Amino acid sequence: MSSKTIPFISTSKKRKRNTKDPDIPIDVGTIGDLKYSVYRRGIIHIYDDTLTFKKDCNVFEDLIKKMDPMNMKDGSEKEISGSGDNADLIFIKEKGEIKLSLKEKPIGIIDSLKKIINKAKRG
């Protein structure tokens, strides 16, 4: 495995693949330190014990291509926003390797209040 490759381990052999139920994962496994589930309806969930990133697989693939994480510089981070109020997925490059983490989205009203406070402090 290349040092720039995110460890990706599918456990789908343990799952029933003949289901047509869109709410049952057709593939599950781990990617780096996180877990993932892919659903027949074309949605991917990447999660840990507390946060979940959700995205349409086609949109997710397009965003990764645009981001080009393999050409990131060491110490840099790139973010893909999760759907709705789900967590965001963070790509971090450290020592030539890409690592994934999740970041909770700020609560909308709290974020708005912080912006108002910052304006007042400057003005």
Secondary structure, 3 states (H helix, E strand, C coil): CCCCCCCEEECHHHCCCCCCCCCCEEEEEEECCEEEEEECCCEEEEECCCCEEEEEHHHHHHHHHHHCHHHCCCCCEEEECCCCCCCEEEEEEECCEEEEEEECCCCHHHHHHHHHHHHHHHC
